Amino acid sequence: MYSGIATVAVMVTAGKEGLAYCRTDRVFADAAYVVLTRDSRARTGEFLYDEDVLRESGVTDFEQYSYIPGIVGCCCDWN
């Protein structure tokens, strides 16, 4: 399951309660680092989800990206 990123827009539309199901922007940064430091010919023309990129690189603990520590999960399945 995928989750949203904690932003002001989420807080305005879903309130502080909505942030409980969000991740910090660090998840994007870490996934971008993985993509930008690997062979550029390895994958081209694809739409990538940050979670998928990180899982492929060996990340298994996604709690580190939770906006509110201890809450892991998503309010909806975006697949």
C-alpha positions in Angstrom: 0.0 0.0 0.0 1.1 3.5 -0.7 0.6 6.6 1.4 0.6 10.3 1.0 3.3 12.8 1.9 2.7 15.0 4.9 2.2 18.5 3.4 0.3 21.6 4.3 -2.2 20.7 1.7 -3.0 17.4 3.5 -3.3 19.2 6.8 -5.7 21.8 5.3 -7.9 19.2 3.6 -7.7 16.2 6.0 -6.7 18.0 9.2 -4.0 16.9 11.6 -5.7 13.5 11.8 -5.0 13.0 8.1 -1.2 13.4 8.7 -1.3 10.3 10.8 -1.4 8.2 7.6 1.3 10.2 5.8 5.1 9.8 5.4 7.7 12.5 5.6 9.3 13.8 2.4 12.4 11.9 3.2 10.9 8.8 1.5 11.1 10.7 -1.8 14.6 11.9 -1.1 15.9 8.4 -0.4 14.1 6.9 -3.4 15.5 9.7 -5.7 19.0 9.0 -4.4 18.6 5.3 -5.4 17.3 6.2 -8.8 19.9 8.9 -9.5 22.9 6.8 -8.4 22.2 3.6 -10.3 23.0 3.0 -14.0 20.7 5.3 -16.0 20.3 2.6 -18.6 19.0 0.1 -16.1 15.5 1.5 -16.2 14.1 4.1 -18.5 10.6 5.3 -19.4 9.0 4.0 -16.3 6.7 5.5 -13.6 8.2 4.5 -10.3 6.7 4.5 -6.8 9.1 5.6 -4.1 8.2 2.5 -1.9 8.8 0.1 -4.8 12.2 1.7 -5.5 13.2 1.4 -1.9 12.0 -2.2 -1.5 14.0 -3.2 -4.6 17.1 -1.6 -3.0 16.6 -3.6 0.2 14.6 -1.3 2.5 12.1 -3.2 4.7 11.5 -0.8 7.6 9.1 1.9 6.4 8.3 3.1 9.9 11.3 5.4 9.6 9.3 7.4 7.1 6.2 7.8 9.2 5.2 11.4 9.9 3.9 10.3 13.3 6.3 7.7 14.8 4.7 4.3 15.5 1.9 4.7 13.0 2.6 2.6 9.9 -0.1 2.1 7.3 -2.3 3.9 4.9 -5.8 5.1 5.0 -6.4 3.8 1.5 -5.1 1.4 -1.1 -3.9 3.4 -4.2 -3.1 0.4 -6.3 
